[in-house]
Amino acid sequence: MSQGLDKSGTPAGQAAEAELPGPVLRCLADVEPREVQWLWPARVPLGRISLLVGRPGEGKSFLTTDMAARVSTGRTWPDGSACPGGSVILVSAEDDPHDTIRPRLDAHDADVRRVHLLATVRRRGERGRLVEAMFTLEDLPALEEALRRQPDCRLIVIDPIGSFIGGGTDSHRDNEVRAVLAPVAQLAERYGPAVLIVAHRRKSSGTIADDLAIGSRAFTGIARAVWHLTRDSDDKRRRLLLSGKNNLAPEGTGLAFDIGGIPPAIQWEPGPVNLRADDALAAETEGGGDGGALAEATDFLRAELVHGRKTGTDVKAAAKAAGISARTLDRARARLGVVTAPDGYRGPWTWGLPRHSPPDSANTAKVSTLANSDGLGEVWPAVEDASGSPEGESPC
């Protein structure tokens, strides 16, 4: 016997349940599957919160300025992937709009007509008068109104989160942080922009980079993607943008840039950086100068490959015998730009210095498109895993 329907077409039993307290169940058969939408493919999702973590002075604001400029003009991302153009809302407290934010946007060729600064809100004060006060995330209606005014908004930058979490919120308590950020996440999902939260890194050491964001772990918990900005331990001018967690895409490779010119602007390096944020964190404790573990591994690897290509298995075995860890060897490989390619059809993977051409069969190597779910962008060679094989492939 079929169940009766109410006027809206909802089964009468469900309509009755909607009037009573209790659990709200949603059958997954009624949920339409959909693909993740990306601002920066495989790096920064649209409609979600992402987190950028780094120490003061590492270049976080330069990076967000470069991102805002690209979104405002629709220029491609540094890895060659497509960027959907639109408006940007900057929620910024640490930089002056006249002598810092606007000049930096100009230096990065932004369309400043599409970039908007949200720093204050108008509230009713005593006797009903309107007064301006500093914006915080407790002013959610004001942020929603800003999104209504800029319906093409693709990116919201909150820099730094500590200045905008709200005076009544303890940023070290998970439940309080989630109470503030969950409504922001819902707002992002409803209106569609990517929300990039900038957080400072704590001074204490550790082995997991995601754990070093200042404040509660709820910041990294609620973010769908976490990126870390740090300086290269061997070249302090070189900044590394390295991956932490990513709930919506495979873990991506990093990128590198420095800041130069007059006025100063980001200058991206071509190609990927085969390091993760945890690797860079380990490098800080290993030591980085000429006498450090990385320098030793770099000298070793250069000597191993100076006369020609060798199999990755042989190189790793020699490095292990020399007391060089696999992680440090991988960092040395990235530093030297070692080229990996198979030796013949289904042959062993070989390593070589850039000046040593890979074997003729190199075109049989697997390739992967970095950070691009739509097949756009620059294509780089697949990264080998610890076994010496491309990630996800059999070593045979």
Number of C-alpha atoms within 10 A of each C-alpha: 3 5 9 11 13 13 9 8 9 13 14 15 12 11 15 11 12 12 8 8 7 8 8 8 6 8 7 8 7 7 8 6 8 6 6 14 18 24 25 23 24 22 24 26 25 23 23 26 27 25 27 27 28 23 18 12 10 18 20 24 21 19 18 22 24 23 23 30 26 24 27 25 18 17 18 17 19 23 24 18 23 21 21 18 21 21 26 28 23 20 24 22 19 12 12 10 13 9 9 12 19 17 16 22 22 15 18 21 17 24 18 16 9 19 23 16 15 20 15 15 15 13 13 11 11 8 6 8 9 12 12 12 13 14 22 23 20 19 15 15 11 17 21 16 11 15 22 12 10 17 14 16 24 27 29 26 25 25 23 21 24 18 18 20 20 18 12 8 15 14 22 14 13 15 13 16 21 19 13 18 19 13 14 20 20 14 20 22 16 12 17 21 29 26 27 26 22 24 26 19 21 14 10 7 13 13 14 13 25 23 17 23 24 21 21 19 18 19 26 24 15 18 21 19 25 28 25 28 24 25 22 17 20 17 11 11 14 18 22 24 25 27 24 23 22 19 11 16 18 11 17 20 19 22 21 22 20 18 17 11 9 7 11 14 22 20 16 15 14 13 19 20 19 19 21 22 25 18 18 24 18 17 20 14 13 14 15 17 13 11 9 15 20 27 19 17 23 20 14 18 23 16 11 19 16 12 11 15 23 17 18 22 17 14 20 20 13 15 19 13 10 11 10 18 15 15 17 22 22 22 22 22 22 16 16 16 17 20 19 29 29 24 21 15 11 13 13 18 24 24 27 26 21 12 11 15 14 20 14 11 14 18 14 13 18 15 13 15 18 25 27 21 16 11 14 16 19 16 17 14 19 17 19 19 13 14 14 22 22 22 14 9 12 10 15 8
